[in-house]
Each structure stands twice: as structure tokens, then as C-alpha cells.
């Protein structure tokens, strides 16, 4: 009994530290202490990949825990999610690691939590091809067609580009003469990217994946079947990628710290339910606290690619 009890109090202690930080942010530049929020609604943005899931389930669960009206907002694409923060239409949102960095720079987003899959706080990117293809390694993609998800997708564009660059390939026009340029196309979601590969529209695809040895990823996720999965071959896995962030709009973080705390606590407590709304809608087993520093590795890769000579 001692260890579980100690673990419980440790979780509460960490959460109290978060509360203290938020309260300090709310009191900053004010004459008195932060006042609990009087807002009766919040808007939470999700990623395009999550748009076809049961968003009503997430909405109802959060409303029950928060006692507030919750609107779940679906963006047109990845960049539209950041624009929603800029316009003040979205209060909180789930972001890919790369998209969070953009939201942080352009909209003052503050990282609060990150998704946890199983026990892992990381996931991977994979470059995949069809199992019946003669393509066996990344170098074999020279002169071929490759599909990506979105320019702001971490596992569906940024990390696949890193893998391709290491193999002397790239999908960005105008690169150095020593780099072979591939023909590429964006498909908007991981599922659409995998489907384009299965349909023969492209020769390879960059998508999210689980760790090495599991042989699982976007090609084994819904709507794909076991038969579809057997048609896929993994060419290369990336280094670990920090899981998706859950962030708040900067102005709300400062003005309504108690509201921010309530939303954080609701999502963390949802992770205590096995196969609950958190798992069914955003495919996360639980949520863990996060800061901007958790995404330093992605920030470094992003900077490296920007600095590459053309």
C-alpha cells in the first residue's frame, strides 16, 4: 500500500506545483490575486486526423467534468488550428510537436500537457512503401513519388524529410545539387496518405508509427484492416518524437489561470479511465504535464532544416 499511496501524493504534489505556476501567471502585473474565472464556456481545437472520431463524446465528458459549455472545433487544416488561436476563436488545442512550435511563436501558445500512448511519451515517424514493391531502402526512392500529410505535420513531413536527407534525398525543390529531389504531394491526413499509397498514387509515404518491433502505425489504425496492413513495408523509422502537445492561448493563460487549471485537471483525470473518451477520441491513454522544453529536439531539427543550404 505504501508505494501506490506515495505515487498518488507525488502526482498531487506535481499538480500543485502546476497550480502555483498558473496562479503566479494570473497574478502577474495585477494589483491583487487571481480571481477564479467567470467564463461559462471553452473552445478546444483538435487535429484534422481526429475530426472523424466521436468528438461529441469528448465534448460531453469535458462538460460533465468542467461544468462548462464545451465546443470542440475542427480546423480546415493544420495551419488553420494556429490561426484559430490568433483570431481568439480557440482557447485550447491539441497540436503536433511542430505545429505547437508555430503556435508558440505566432500566437503565444503555452504548453500544458502532452499525450501519453501506453507508457510512452514518444512516438515515431516512418517512411513506408507497398510490400509488393521492389523498393527495399530509402535510396531506392530516387525518381519516385512520395506522399506527405501536411507541411506542419511532425511525423508526416518534418521527420520523414530528415530520414530522406540522410539518404541523400529530399522532396523540396531548389535543394543543393548533391540532393536528389523527389516528386511529392500532401494528402491532408495520415489515413489519406496511406490510402494513396495502397491505391498506387505514390511509391512511398511518410506517416506516424509506433516504436520499432511493434510493426504498428497509421497503416494499422482505423480505417485500415489487417489485410491492408500486410500490404505495407516499413523502410525506415525516425528517432523518437515528443508526443502531441495540449496548449492554451497565451492571453487566456494569463487572464484565467483557474480555468486553465480546471481544464488540465479534467483531462488528466480522464486518463484514469481505461478506454474512455480520451482513448476513443484522441487515441491517448493519459495526459502528462509538459512545458515548451519538451519540444527542444523538434525545435533543433526544424532549425537545422531551415539552415540547410539550397
Long-range contacts (C-beta under 8 A, 24 or more apart in sequence): 14-289, 15-265, 15-268, 15-289, 18-261, 18-264, 18-289, 19-261, 22-253, 22-257, 22-258, 22-260, 22-261, 23-257, 25-253, 25-254, 25-257, 26-254, 26-255, 26-256, 26-257, 26-258, 28-254, 34-257, 34-258, 35-258, 36-258, 37-256, 37-258, 37-259, 37-262, 39-68, 39-256, 39-259, 40-68, 40-69, 41-68, 41-69, 41-70, 41-71, 42-66, 42-68, 42-69, 42-70, 42-71, 42-91, 42-92, 42-259, 42-263, 43-70, 43-71, 43-72, 43-73, 43-89, 43-90, 43-91, 43-92, 44-70, 44-71, 44-72, 44-73, 44-90, 44-91, 44-92, 44-93, 44-94, 44-263, 45-72, 45-73, 45-74, 45-75, 45-81, 45-84, 45-85, 45-90, 45-92, 45-93, 45-94, 46-72, 46-73, 46-74, 46-75, 46-93, 46-94, 46-281, 46-282, 47-75, 47-78, 47-81, 47-94, 47-95, 47-96, 47-99, 47-244, 48-74, 48-75, 48-77, 48-78, 48-150, 48-188, 48-189, 49-189, 49-190, 49-191, 50-94, 50-281, 50-282, 50-283, 53-280, 53-281, 53-282, 54-280, 54-281, 55-281, 57-277, 57-280, 57-281, 58-277, 58-278, 58-281, 58-282, 60-277, 61-270, 61-276, 61-277, 62-263, 62-266, 62-267, 62-270, 65-266, 65-269, 65-270, 66-262, 66-263, 66-266, 77-150, 77-188, 78-150, 78-151, 78-152, 78-153, 79-151, 79-152, 82-106, 82-107, 82-152, 85-109, 85-249, 88-249, 88-251, 90-249, 91-248, 91-249, 91-252, 92-246, 92-247, 92-248, 92-249, 92-252, 92-263, 93-246, 93-247, 94-244, 94-245, 94-246, 94-282, 95-244, 95-245, 95-246, 95-247, 96-152, 96-153, 96-154, 96-155, 96-244, 96-245, 97-154, 97-241, 97-242, 97-243, 97-244, 97-245, 97-295, 97-298, 98-152, 98-153, 98-154, 98-157, 98-158, 98-298, 98-302, 99-152, 99-153, 99-154, 100-244, 100-245, 100-247, 100-295, 101-295, 101-298, 101-299, 101-302, 102-152, 103-247, 104-247, 104-292, 107-249, 107-250, 108-249, 108-250, 108-251, 109-247, 109-248, 109-249, 109-250, 110-247, 110-248, 110-250, 110-253, 110-292, 111-245, 111-246, 111-247, 111-290, 111-291, 111-292, 111-294, 111-295, 112-245, 112-246, 112-247, 112-248, 112-260, 112-263, 112-264, 112-289, 112-290, 113-245, 113-246, 113-264, 113-267, 113-268, 113-287, 113-288, 113-289, 113-290, 114-242, 114-243, 114-244, 114-245, 114-246, 114-287, 114-288, 114-289, 114-290, 114-294, 115-243, 115-244, 115-246, 115-282, 115-283, 115-284, 115-287, 116-243, 116-271, 116-284, 116-285, 116-286, 116-287, 116-288, 117-210, 117-243, 117-283, 117-284, 117-285, 118-285, 120-211, 120-243, 121-242, 121-243, 121-288, 122-211, 122-240, 122-241, 122-242, 122-243, 123-155, 123-208, 123-209, 123-210, 123-211, 123-240, 123-241, 123-243, 124-155, 124-159, 124-208, 124-209, 124-210, 124-211, 124-212, 124-217, 124-237, 124-238, 124-239, 124-240, 124-241, 125-154, 125-155, 125-156, 125-158, 125-159, 125-160, 125-163, 125-206, 125-207, 125-208, 125-209, 125-237, 125-238, 125-241, 126-155, 126-206, 126-207, 126-208, 126-209, 126-217, 126-234, 126-235, 126-236, 126-237, 126-238, 127-160, 127-163, 127-164, 127-204, 127-205, 127-206, 127-234, 127-235, 127-236, 128-194, 128-197, 128-204, 128-205, 128-207, 128-217, 128-219, 128-232, 128-233, 128-234, 128-235, 129-197, 129-203, 129-204, 129-205, 129-232, 129-233, 129-235, 130-197, 130-198, 130-200, 130-203, 130-231, 130-232, 130-233, 131-230, 131-231, 131-232, 131-233, 132-231, 133-203, 133-233, 135-203, 135-204, 135-233, 135-235, 136-235, 137-167, 137-235, 137-236, 138-163, 138-164, 138-166, 138-167, 138-169, 138-235, 138-236, 139-167, 139-168, 139-169, 141-167, 141-169, 141-182, 141-203, 141-204, 142-169, 142-180, 142-182, 143-180, 143-182, 144-182, 144-183, 144-203, 144-204, 145-182, 145-183, 145-184, 145-185, 145-201, 145-202, 145-203, 145-204, 146-171, 146-182, 146-183, 146-184, 146-202, 146-203, 146-204, 146-205, 146-206, 147-184, 147-185, 147-186, 147-187, 147-193, 147-196, 147-197, 147-201, 147-202, 147-204, 147-205, 147-206, 148-184, 148-185, 148-186, 148-187, 148-193, 148-205, 148-206, 149-186, 149-187, 149-188, 149-189, 149-190, 149-193, 149-206, 149-207, 150-186, 150-188, 151-186, 154-241, 154-298, 155-190, 155-206, 155-207, 155-208, 155-209, 155-238, 155-241, 156-190, 156-193, 156-206, 156-207, 156-208, 157-186, 157-206, 158-298, 158-301, 158-302, 158-305, 159-206, 159-238, 159-239, 159-241, 159-301, 160-206, 160-238, 161-206, 161-305, 162-238, 162-301, 162-305, 163-206, 163-236, 163-238, 165-305, 165-308, 167-236, 174-310, 175-308, 175-310, 176-308, 176-309, 176-310, 190-218, 190-221, 191-218, 191-221, 191-222, 191-223, 191-224, 193-218, 194-218, 194-219, 194-224, 194-228, 194-232, 197-232, 198-228, 198-231, 198-232, 204-235, 209-234, 209-237, 211-237, 211-240, 212-237, 221-283, 239-297, 241-297, 241-298, 242-294, 242-295, 242-297, 242-298, 243-284, 244-284, 245-290, 245-294, 245-295, 246-287, 246-290, 264-289
